[in-house]
Amino acid sequence: MAKYKLTINGKKVSIDADPDMPLLWAIRDLAGLKGTKYGCGMAQCGACTVHMDGKPIRSCSTPVSIVKKAKITTIEGLSADNTHPVQQAWIEAQVPQCGYCQSGQIMSAAALLAGNGNPTDAEIETAMMGNLCRCGTYPRIRQAIKLAQQSMAAAATNGKSKSSKP
């Protein structure tokens, strides 16, 4: 066992863990954040997606020992009250059916939009390719990403116009 000081959702978390422990289990079992899901354990389904320094990673295959000083964001850290534009769009487009994959889907979509404010359909498909939805809600996922993009663009425009006023 080794001691690790992780930054998860902006908070310092001290844990004792085997260096090979997947970050997923550190997040769920040691930090007590249950929103990140276990799907396959092989980084194939995307249910365990979290952000490490803003980039989406599969926490089921990322050893806790490589996290070091990186900032980890889980679904709980995206927004405490579901007000993140992607979360709002997910609700508006009624994306979830069973809901199991949704935290990973949302984290991947949020990372996409943080890096590309106006993705094409092909870019959305590429970014979301590693996230599987057994319910097949892919058309609604794409719709929600577009809704979130529109909301984020409108907020940016409103923010610029407000800040440019004397």
C-alpha positions in Angstrom: 0.0 0.0 0.0 1.1 3.5 -0.7 -0.3 6.9 0.2 -1.7 9.2 -2.5 -3.0 12.7 -2.4 -5.4 13.1 -5.2 -7.3 16.2 -6.3 -10.8 15.0 -7.2 -13.4 17.6 -8.1 -11.2 20.4 -6.7 -10.8 18.7 -3.3 -7.7 17.0 -1.9 -8.3 13.4 -1.0 -5.7 11.3 0.8 -5.9 7.5 0.2 -4.0 4.4 0.9 -4.0 2.2 -2.1 -2.0 -0.4 -4.0 -0.2 1.4 -6.8 -1.9 -0.8 -9.4 -5.4 -0.1 -8.1 -7.5 1.3 -10.9 -8.4 4.9 -10.4 -12.1 3.9 -10.7 -11.9 2.0 -7.5 -10.1 4.8 -5.7 -12.8 7.2 -6.8 -15.7 4.9 -5.9 -14.5 2.9 -2.9 -12.0 5.2 -1.3 -13.3 8.7 -2.2 -16.9 7.6 -2.0 -18.0 9.1 -5.3 -20.4 6.6 -6.9 -21.3 8.4 -10.2 -18.4 6.9 -12.2 -19.5 3.4 -13.2 -17.7 0.1 -13.8 -18.7 -1.3 -17.2 -16.1 -3.7 -18.6 -12.8 -3.2 -16.8 -10.9 -3.1 -20.1 -11.4 0.5 -21.2 -13.7 -0.6 -24.0 -17.1 0.7 -23.0 -16.5 4.2 -21.6 -18.8 3.9 -18.5 -15.8 4.8 -16.3 -14.8 8.0 -18.1 -13.5 10.8 -16.0 -11.4 13.8 -16.8 -7.7 14.0 -15.9 -6.5 17.5 -16.4 -9.5 18.1 -18.6 -8.9 15.1 -20.9 -11.2 12.1 -20.9 -9.6 8.9 -19.6 -10.9 5.5 -18.7 -10.5 5.2 -15.0 -10.9 1.4 -15.0 -7.6 0.9 -16.7 -5.7 3.9 -15.2 -3.6 3.0 -12.2 -4.0 5.3 -9.3 -0.1 5.6 -9.2 0.1 7.6 -12.4 -2.4 10.3 -11.4 0.2 12.1 -9.3 -0.6 15.9 -9.3 -3.3 15.7 -12.0 -6.7 17.1 -11.4 -9.5 14.5 -11.7 -13.0 15.5 -12.4 -15.9 13.0 -12.1 -19.5 13.4 -13.0 -20.1 14.8 -9.5 -17.5 17.5 -10.2 -18.9 18.6 -13.5 -21.8 20.3 -11.7 -23.2 19.9 -8.2 -26.7 20.7 -9.3 -26.9 19.4 -12.9 -26.5 22.9 -14.4 -23.6 22.1 -16.7 -24.8 22.7 -20.3 -24.2 19.0 -21.2 -26.2 17.8 -18.3 -29.0 20.2 -19.1 -29.0 19.1 -22.8 -29.1 15.4 -21.7 -32.3 16.2 -19.7 -33.8 18.2 -22.5 -33.1 15.5 -25.1 -34.3 12.8 -22.8 -31.1 10.8 -23.5 -31.0 8.1 -20.8 -33.0 4.9 -20.9 -31.3 2.6 -18.4 -28.9 5.4 -17.6 -25.9 3.2 -16.7 -23.5 4.6 -19.3 -24.6 8.2 -19.0 -22.0 9.5 -16.6 -19.3 8.3 -19.0 -21.2 9.6 -22.0 -21.6 13.1 -20.4 -18.0 13.3 -19.4 -16.8 12.5 -22.9 -19.3 15.0 -24.4 -18.2 17.7 -22.0 -14.5 17.1 -22.9 -15.4 17.3 -26.6 -17.2 20.6 -26.2 -14.5 22.0 -23.9 -11.9 21.4 -26.7 -14.1 22.0 -29.8 -17.0 24.5 -29.4 -18.5 23.6 -32.7 -18.0 19.9 -33.6 -19.2 18.4 -36.8 -21.3 15.2 -36.8 -18.1 13.3 -37.7 -16.2 14.9 -34.8 -19.0 14.0 -32.4 -19.0 10.5 -33.6 -15.2 10.2 -33.3 -15.2 11.7 -29.8 -18.0 9.5 -28.6 -16.8 6.3 -30.3 -15.4 4.8 -27.1 -18.6 5.1 -25.2 -21.1 2.3 -25.6 -24.8 2.6 -24.9 -26.6 -0.8 -24.8 -29.9 1.0 -25.1 -28.9 2.6 -28.4 -29.7 6.2 -27.6 -26.9 7.4 -30.0 -29.2 9.8 -32.0 -30.4 11.5 -28.7 -26.8 11.6 -27.5 -25.8 13.5 -30.7 -28.8 15.7 -30.4 -27.9 16.5 -26.8 -24.3 17.4 -27.7 -25.6 19.8 -30.4 -28.1 21.3 -27.8 -25.2 21.8 -25.3 -23.0 23.3 -28.0 -25.8 25.8 -28.9 -26.3 26.7 -25.2 -22.6 27.2 -24.6 -22.3 29.3 -27.7 -25.2 31.5 -26.6 -23.8 31.8 -23.1 -20.4 32.9 -24.6 -22.1 35.4 -26.8 -24.2 36.8 -24.0 -21.1 37.0 -21.8 -19.1 38.9 -24.4 -21.9 41.3 -25.0 -22.4 42.0 -21.3 -18.7 42.4 -20.7 -18.4 44.8 -23.6 -21.0 47.2 -22.3 -19.6 50.2 -20.3 
